[in-house]
Amino acid sequence: MSEQSETKLVELDVTNVAHGGVFIARHEGRVVFIADAIPGERVLARVTQQKSSFWRAETVQVITASEHRREHIWSAAGIDRDPENRAGGAEFGHIALAHQRELKRQVLSEALERFGGIADLPVAVEALPGDDEANGLHWRTRVSLQIDDAGRVGPYASRTHNVITVSDLPLATRAVQHAAPLDQQLRGAAGVDVLSTSTGDTRVLPRQAPRRRGSAPAPTGGAPIIERVGDREFSLAEDGFWQVHHGAAQALTGAVQDAVDDALFDPRAANLDLYGGVGLLAAALGDRFGAGTRMTSVESSTVATEHASRNLSEWVGAQAVTGRVDRYLGELLATAEREDRSRLAAGTVVLDPPRSGAGRQVVEQLVELSPAQIVYVACDPVALARDLALLTAAGYELRGVRGLDMFPHTHHVEAVASLVRV
């Protein structure tokens, strides 16, 4: 029997944090992944899933609390609620903010060691400016809410597709909170996206299809919006991808600029921005190394590429190409002549792949291109570690990994890795 539907209560000693926003305990030798706990605690938990290799459980009572436990920042997700009625999206909201970053550092370091074979690498997870002062609140500029069959609007309950009605959204900016239709009944749509831009534009967008967690569908070309990063403006579709934290685009711009080795950067080389979106990271290179910088931004969304072309228009050597990264690199390798190969080998590659990572094919194509340095931006520690294992095995040296806490009160962490060809 691989799985049982029976539920029961067990007392558990929580020992560690796991990737994915859950924690680790053991019951009679079996691994239990448990939510809403903290390492060092003893809790009473409801077992929700029993498989032959592991169980899943939800904390229902804290018997011995960690010194890092705090009242949950979102009452709709608090431990006093039944687990089936706890709002999802703030799974670390019961943990002191500084300790959240330590747990994320552990997850990142353990992923690098376990899946990347990279041990003893100093890793820190840094707060974004202003987050400590705000206790990690009011940073979300984009919120996806669901609508159930009765027209109720709200987030899903954690790890379910049950819509939970809530009275507030403490992680959202005040503009998003004010615009969110939490007290309304809406019909004729599967959900609603609420966004507020850095230029003061707030929009409420009905959505016809349910939004999967972590998904970022290609923009359909809705009315454009403008986002500002420092003194630079970026246009994008209103349903296009943009960093959720109000300070994330600026933080990533700086982190990528810092990760590039100036001595290895050649503005005249064939520099690449892969999974480039609307050109944020390509612009980071252009601003860092000047208007003559040559770069090609590659993105599968036609709408995003059109915006990237406009956003990068001031750089004479910049272009934006629509295409899947693996296909683009394959064509590049098939058609590049000796001179092109030399320019590619002198180049810098920045890549910001989806949560699943770049994957073996793209990594092997990059290795064949042999750029002088690679800056890898990742939102999933395990996917990053697997790709880094392939790159280091092929002769690239990992110079460092920098963690950014762009998602306070959640388990998510962003990482920027820098590699050079040796």
Secondary structure in CASP SS format (residue, H / E / C, confidence):
PFRMAT SS
TARGET T0000
AUTHOR 0000-0000-0000
METHOD secondary structure of the structure
MODEL  1
M C 1.00
S C 1.00
E E 1.00
Q E 1.00
S C 1.00
E C 1.00
T C 1.00
K C 1.00
L E 1.00
V E 1.00
E E 1.00
L E 1.00
D E 1.00
V E 1.00
T E 1.00
N E 1.00
V E 1.00
A C 1.00
H C 1.00
G C 1.00
G C 1.00
V C 1.00
F E 1.00
I E 1.00
A E 1.00
R E 1.00
H E 1.00
E C 1.00
G C 1.00
R E 1.00
V E 1.00
V E 1.00
F E 1.00
I E 1.00
A E 1.00
D C 1.00
A C 1.00
I C 1.00
P C 1.00
G C 1.00
E C 1.00
R E 1.00
V E 1.00
L E 1.00
A E 1.00
R E 1.00
V E 1.00
T E 1.00
Q E 1.00
Q E 1.00
K E 1.00
S C 1.00
S C 1.00
F E 1.00
W E 1.00
R E 1.00
A E 1.00
E E 1.00
T E 1.00
V E 1.00
Q E 1.00
V E 1.00
I E 1.00
T E 1.00
A C 1.00
S C 1.00
E C 1.00
H C 1.00
R E 1.00
R C 1.00
E C 1.00
H C 1.00
I C 1.00
W C 1.00
S H 1.00
A H 1.00
A H 1.00
G C 1.00
I C 1.00
D C 1.00
R C 1.00
D C 1.00
P H 1.00
E H 1.00
N H 1.00
R C 1.00
A E 1.00
G C 1.00
G C 1.00
A C 1.00
E C 1.00
F C 1.00
G C 1.00
H C 1.00
I E 1.00
A C 1.00
L H 1.00
A H 1.00
H H 1.00
Q H 1.00
R H 1.00
E H 1.00
L H 1.00
K H 1.00
R H 1.00
Q H 1.00
V H 1.00
L H 1.00
S H 1.00
E H 1.00
A H 1.00
L H 1.00
E H 1.00
R H 1.00
F H 1.00
G H 1.00
G C 1.00
I C 1.00
A C 1.00
D C 1.00
L C 1.00
P C 1.00
V C 1.00
A C 1.00
V E 1.00
E E 1.00
A E 1.00
L C 1.00
P C 1.00
G C 1.00
D C 1.00
D C 1.00
E C 1.00
A C 1.00
N C 1.00
G C 1.00
L C 1.00
H C 1.00
W C 1.00
R E 1.00
T C 1.00
R E 1.00
V E 1.00
S E 1.00
L E 1.00
Q E 1.00
I E 1.00
D C 1.00
D C 1.00
A C 1.00
G C 1.00
R E 1.00
V E 1.00
G E 1.00
P C 1.00
Y E 1.00
A E 1.00
S C 1.00
R C 1.00
T C 1.00
H C 1.00
N C 1.00
V E 1.00
I C 1.00
T C 1.00
V C 1.00
S C 1.00
D C 1.00
L C 1.00
P C 1.00
L C 1.00
A E 1.00
T C 1.00
R H 1.00
A H 1.00
V H 1.00
Q H 1.00
H H 1.00
A H 1.00
A C 1.00
P C 1.00
L C 1.00
D C 1.00
Q C 1.00
Q E 1.00
L C 1.00
R C 1.00
G C 1.00
A C 1.00
A C 1.00
G E 1.00
V E 1.00
D E 1.00
V E 1.00
L E 1.00
S E 1.00
T C 1.00
S C 1.00
T C 1.00
G C 1.00
D C 1.00
T E 1.00
R E 1.00
V E 1.00
L E 1.00
P E 1.00
R E 1.00
Q C 1.00
A C 1.00
P C 1.00
R C 1.00
R C 1.00
R C 1.00
G C 1.00
S C 1.00
A C 1.00
P C 1.00
A C 1.00
P C 1.00
T C 1.00
G C 1.00
G C 1.00
A C 1.00
P E 1.00
I E 1.00
I E 1.00
E E 1.00
R E 1.00
V E 1.00
G C 1.00
D C 1.00
R E 1.00
E E 1.00
F E 1.00
S E 1.00
L E 1.00
A E 1.00
E C 1.00
D C 1.00
G C 1.00
F C 1.00
W C 1.00
Q C 1.00
V C 1.00
H E 1.00
H C 1.00
G C 1.00
A H 1.00
A H 1.00
Q H 1.00
A H 1.00
L H 1.00
T H 1.00
G H 1.00
A H 1.00
V H 1.00
Q H 1.00
D H 1.00
A H 1.00
V C 1.00
D C 1.00
D H 1.00
A H 1.00
L H 1.00
F C 1.00
D C 1.00
P C 1.00
R C 1.00
A C 1.00
A C 1.00
N E 1.00
L E 1.00
D E 1.00
L E 1.00
Y C 1.00
G C 1.00
G C 1.00
V C 1.00
G C 1.00
L H 1.00
L H 1.00
A H 1.00
A H 1.00
A H 1.00
L H 1.00
G H 1.00
D H 1.00
R H 1.00
F H 1.00
G C 1.00
A C 1.00
G C 1.00
T C 1.00
R C 1.00
M E 1.00
T E 1.00
S E 1.00
V E 1.00
E E 1.00
S C 1.00
S C 1.00
T H 1.00
V H 1.00
A H 1.00
T H 1.00
E H 1.00
H H 1.00
A H 1.00
S H 1.00
R H 1.00
N H 1.00
L C 1.00
S C 1.00
E C 1.00
W C 1.00
V C 1.00
G C 1.00
A E 1.00
Q E 1.00
A E 1.00
V E 1.00
T E 1.00
G C 1.00
R C 1.00
V H 1.00
D H 1.00
R H 1.00
Y H 1.00
L H 1.00
G H 1.00
E H 1.00
L H 1.00
L H 1.00
A H 1.00
T H 1.00
A C 1.00
E C 1.00
R H 1.00
E H 1.00
D H 1.00
R H 1.00
S H 1.00
R H 1.00
L H 1.00
A H 1.00
A C 1.00
G C 1.00
T E 1.00
V E 1.00
V E 1.00
L E 1.00
D C 1.00
P C 1.00
P C 1.00
R C 1.00
S C 1.00
G C 1.00
A C 1.00
G H 1.00
R H 1.00
Q H 1.00
V H 1.00
V H 1.00
E H 1.00
Q H 1.00
L H 1.00
V H 1.00
E H 1.00
L H 1.00
S C 1.00
P C 1.00
A C 1.00
Q E 1.00
I E 1.00
V E 1.00
Y E 1.00
V E 1.00
A E 1.00
C C 1.00
D C 1.00
P H 1.00
V H 1.00
A H 1.00
L H 1.00
A H 1.00
R H 1.00
D H 1.00
L H 1.00
A H 1.00
L H 1.00
L H 1.00
T H 1.00
A H 1.00
A C 1.00
G C 1.00
Y E 1.00
E E 1.00
L E 1.00
R E 1.00
G E 1.00
V E 1.00
R E 1.00
G E 1.00
L E 1.00
D E 1.00
M C 1.00
F C 1.00
P C 1.00
H C 1.00
T C 1.00
H C 1.00
H C 1.00
V C 1.00
E E 1.00
A E 1.00
V E 1.00
A E 1.00
S E 1.00
L E 1.00
V E 1.00
R E 1.00
V C 1.00
END
